[in-house]
Every structure is written in C-alpha cells, then in structure tokens.
Amino acid sequence: SVGAAVAYIIIVLGLMFYCKKRRKAKRLKKQPESEEPEMECLNGGSLLQNGLTTAEIQEEVALTNIGNSSAVNKRHSTSDKMHFSRSSLQTITPLGKGEFGDVFLAKAKGIEDNDTEVLVLVKSLQSRDEQLQLAFRQESEMFGKLNHSNVVRLLGLCREAEPHYMILEYVDLGDLKQFLRISRTKDENLKPQPISTKQKLSFCCQVALGMEHLSNSRFVHKDLAARNCLVSAQRQVKVAKLSLSKDVYNSEYYHYHQAWIPLRWMPPEAVLEDELSTKSDVWSFGVVMWEIFTLGELPHSSLVNEEVLAGLQSGKMKLPHPEGCPSKCYKLMQRCWAQSPKDRPSFSEIANMLGESPSESKA
C-alpha cells in the first residue's frame, strides 16, 4: 500500500557536458582516417563534425532534435501528451535534494489513466541555470523514450508553472542501496531479510538488462549506482536517476572541476578527460555489482576522495573480491574495470553472462 511504502521510506550527479578540446584534437589526430568510431562511444566520442563532438551531435539529434522541425513538433506533442496537472499531486515526503532541486515522494491521482492514486517520484527544476535546464529537459526526454521493465517510466510533466516537475514511476521498497543495507542490519524493527547469492545475481542481471536498453537507445546514464536503482517488494529492480547529491548521498559525490561527480563509480577517462560513454557506464555497472555483493558498502571506504582520485590517475584502483561472490562474477567486474574502454564488455554481453547464473562457482 502507499501508506506502507511511505513509512518504509521515512525510516530509511554529477553532470559533465564538455570535453577538453585540446585532448579531443590530440585523439582525433591519432585516429586513422579510415577508422570508424565505436557505436557505444557516440555519447562520449571524439569525432568532429561542423565543430561539434559526436556527444554533442548525439544529444542534439536524440534529445533536442535541433534543426528538424518535424522532430520538434513530435517532441512538443509528446510533451503535451505527458502533461499532468500539479493540482492532482499530493506531496508525501521529501527524499532529498539533487542537482536540479528538490526530489520528493507524492501521490498522483489519475496519472495511470484512471482515478486511483499512484505513488510517484517527483524531481523539480529549481534552477535558472541554462545548462541545468537543458540537462533537465534531456533527462525527461530520455526517460520518455525508454520503455523497459527494468527502467523507470516517465509518467508525466508539469510545465504550466515553475518549478517544473518531472514525474517518474516509483516502486515500494525505495532505492537499492538502502534495501541492501537494511538486509544486513541487526535492527529487528526494520525486518531485515537475507539476500541469497541467487537474488544478488538476479539484481545484477536486471540492472544489466535495463542498461542494455539505455545503451541500445543511445543514452548514457552518467550516474549508475545502487542509490540510483529502485527495488520492489517482488524484487524487481529498475534503473532510475534520483541523484540525491546535495544531502542524502552527499558523501558519495566529490566536488571536482566545479561539478559534483560520483567519483568512486567513475572510470579514469570520465574523471580525467570528461569522456562519458556507454563504456563508462559499464565501469559503473561493475561497481554496482560490487555494491550488491557487499550489501551496500561504500567503494574504497578506507580512502578519502583525494586518494581515490590519485588511484584513478595511476591506474591502480581495484576493489577487493566480495565475500561469497562467485569467482565468475568477480572476473566480470574486473573486465568492467578494464583501463581501456574498448576492453570492457557490452551490456548485452554482460546480461548474457549473468543470465547463465554462475552461482555454483565460488572463489
């Protein structure tokens, strides 16, 4: 019930838009003229066309459709179709603050084409910064175009007044990180339930399937972590993007180059060269797997952020083998953390490997 979900919640990103031009030019010179950029790198590639990087071209085509009047009209019609009156929203409780503004839990009446009340996640845009406004629109466009059982759905938009609202699907047990932590608590009031290896593998596989859908749709998540996934009472996991970087999970973000970034979940090229791609999401996924098998531990918890940064610069960062984790799973994590993005597996390959359920192979 909505009341039970609310009680459960009460108990219980970093943005990078531009690559360094000098480094891009250097990489472009190194690239053979006949070599085609990898499909997975479209959102973070270095190919230049008319002065734009492939990342910028991809964002303009897939998210803003600049220069294509029919696509713009289609986007507007989609926006109109997603319109939801904020008068039908009833705020329940704040969840925290993100890059755009407040994030809160609410009940939305009639948002699912009937008169029933549905528990929803609402992200508000409380900034006049043009880059944040663009990012907010791009994120709503992304979730509006995705349709997968392991990705949260965009249910509606409130744009008739400020602040603008993005209304997203919410599930009853909240974010995956809190769920994992509660499973190992000794507080009986929280009713912890042990998570088996089989269930952990299922969580990993579901996140991989959701991310496969994102990557096939040419979207880059940029902040994949257990805190940004939701889990239901039926143990269904959905990729989301709460990005509560301002308070609840402030300790999991690092202020670097005038931006708050999820440093401990990012590969070297994303932190040091501003290169965000599907392959950087794969690195983050490896960390999510590690979070799942450690029941929500903070990656590199013994190190301060500056030490993590230095480790990324030296190429020597390595998370330990989680206790009870199948050896095949840890080897998959290590592949996700390959220094070269080209050496990391695709999400399709990851999903196929996890679907084989290597739960019998122990370290």
Secondary structure, 3 states (H helix, E strand, C coil): CHHHHHHHHHHCCCCCCCCCHHHHHHHHHHCCCCCCCCHHHCCCCCCEECCEEHHHHHHHHHHHCCCCHHHHHHHHHHHHHCECCHHHEEEEEEEEECCCCEEEEEEEECCCCCCCEEEEEEEEECCCCHHHHHHHHHHHHHHHHCCCCCECCEEEEECCCCCEEEEEECCCCCEHHHHHHHHCCCCHHHCCCCCCHHHHHHHHHHHHHHHHHHHHCCCCCCCCCHHHEEECCCCCEEECCCCCCCCCCHHHCEEECCEEECHHHCCHHHHHHCCCCHHHHHHHHHHHHHHHHCCCCCCCCCCCHHHHHHHHHHCCCCCCCCCCCEHHHHHHHHHHCCCCHHHCCCHHHHHHHHHCCCCCCEC
